[in-house]
Amino acid sequence: MNKKYKFTGETLQYDGITLHRIQALRSFGNVKEGDIGGWIEKESNLWHDGDCWVGEEAKAFEDSFVFGNSQVVGKVSLSGSARVFGDSYLSGSVKVSGYAWVGENAEVTGEVNLSQRSLVIGKAKLSGDVQLSGFTCVRGEV
């Protein structure tokens, strides 16, 4: 496996969990070698393949997982068993928790809270002050 990031040694305590700041080891997508990223608890939170990235002040922890070519930036928080995949883009103060998934080119921005078994897929654009929970599926623009 050709690793694309490393832990910088900087840590952050968040909800009782130790998160580690990441740094790019190579250039990929919009990320340049040496760029400082966001915070993850463990390597299983962010795939080394593809162009996926957790940047800025974004956090991925517990069993959450970012893969494919997805970009998670801003003050995004991924927890529980959240999944972000495909070519998705999350920014703002987005919280994805539980078994919520964002994928297939979805864009989620603003003050969005996705929890439990929410699903945002298929080029969906979700923005503003939105809360989804339970068995909710969003396809297309909202």
C-alpha positions in Angstrom: 0.0 0.0 0.0 1.3 3.4 -1.0 0.3 5.6 2.0 -0.8 9.1 1.1 -0.8 10.7 4.6 0.9 10.4 8.0 0.1 11.6 11.5 1.9 14.8 12.3 2.3 14.1 16.1 -0.3 16.8 16.9 -3.3 15.5 18.8 -6.7 16.8 19.8 -9.0 15.5 22.5 -12.6 15.5 21.1 -15.5 14.0 22.9 -13.1 11.9 25.0 -11.3 10.6 21.9 -7.8 11.3 20.8 -7.7 12.6 17.2 -4.5 12.9 15.1 -3.7 15.7 12.7 -2.7 14.3 9.2 -0.2 15.5 6.6 -0.1 14.6 2.9 2.9 12.4 1.9 2.2 12.9 -1.8 0.2 15.0 -4.1 -3.2 13.8 -5.3 -6.4 15.6 -6.4 -6.4 19.1 -5.0 -4.0 18.1 -2.2 -0.3 18.8 -2.5 2.5 16.9 -0.8 3.1 18.4 2.6 -0.4 19.9 3.0 -1.7 19.7 6.6 -5.1 18.0 6.8 -7.8 17.6 9.4 -8.2 15.1 12.3 -8.7 11.4 12.3 -8.7 8.9 15.1 -7.1 6.0 13.2 -6.0 5.1 9.7 -9.2 3.1 9.1 -11.1 6.5 9.0 -9.4 7.6 5.8 -8.6 5.5 2.8 -5.1 5.7 1.4 -6.4 5.0 -2.2 -8.2 7.4 -4.4 -8.3 11.2 -3.9 -10.3 11.3 -0.7 -9.2 13.7 2.0 -10.1 15.0 5.4 -9.0 18.6 5.5 -9.0 21.9 7.5 -10.7 21.3 10.8 -12.8 18.3 9.7 -12.9 15.3 12.0 -13.4 11.6 11.3 -13.5 9.1 14.2 -15.0 6.0 15.7 -15.9 3.7 12.8 -16.6 6.5 10.3 -14.9 6.0 6.9 -14.0 8.4 4.0 -13.1 6.7 0.7 -13.2 7.1 -3.1 -12.5 10.7 -4.2 -14.6 12.4 -1.5 -13.5 15.7 0.1 -14.4 16.5 3.7 -13.5 20.0 4.8 -14.5 22.8 7.1 -15.9 21.9 10.5 -17.4 18.6 9.3 -17.7 15.8 12.0 -18.0 12.2 11.0 -18.7 9.6 13.8 -20.4 6.3 14.5 -20.4 4.2 11.3 -20.8 7.2 8.9 -19.6 6.6 5.3 -18.6 9.3 2.8 -17.8 7.8 -0.7 -17.8 8.4 -4.4 -16.9 11.9 -5.4 -18.8 13.6 -2.6 -18.1 16.9 -1.0 -18.9 18.0 2.5 -18.2 21.4 4.0 -19.5 23.8 6.6 -20.7 22.5 10.0 -22.0 19.2 8.7 -22.4 16.3 11.2 -22.8 12.8 9.9 -23.3 10.1 12.6 -24.8 6.7 13.2 -25.2 4.7 10.0 -25.7 7.8 7.8 -24.1 7.7 4.3 -23.2 10.4 1.8 -22.1 9.2 -1.7 -22.4 9.1 -5.4 -21.3 12.8 -6.1 -23.5 14.2 -3.3 -22.7 17.7 -2.0 -23.6 18.6 1.6 -22.9 22.1 2.9 -24.0 24.4 5.7 -25.5 23.5 9.0 -26.6 19.9 8.2 -27.1 17.1 10.6 -27.4 13.6 9.2 -28.0 10.8 11.7 -29.2 7.2 12.2 -29.8 5.7 8.7 -30.0 8.8 6.5 -28.7 8.4 3.0 -27.8 11.3 0.7 -26.8 10.0 -2.8 -27.0 10.4 -6.5 -25.7 13.9 -7.2 -27.9 15.3 -4.4 -27.2 18.8 -3.2 -28.2 19.4 0.4 -27.5 22.8 2.0 -28.6 25.2 4.6 -30.0 24.3 8.0 -31.2 20.7 7.5 -31.6 17.8 9.8 -32.3 14.3 8.6 -32.6 11.2 10.7 -34.2 7.8 10.7 -34.6 5.9 7.4 -34.4 9.0 5.1 -33.0 8.9 1.5 -32.3 12.1 -0.5 -31.6 11.9 -4.3 -31.4 15.0 -6.3 -31.4 18.7 -5.2 -33.0 19.7 -1.9 
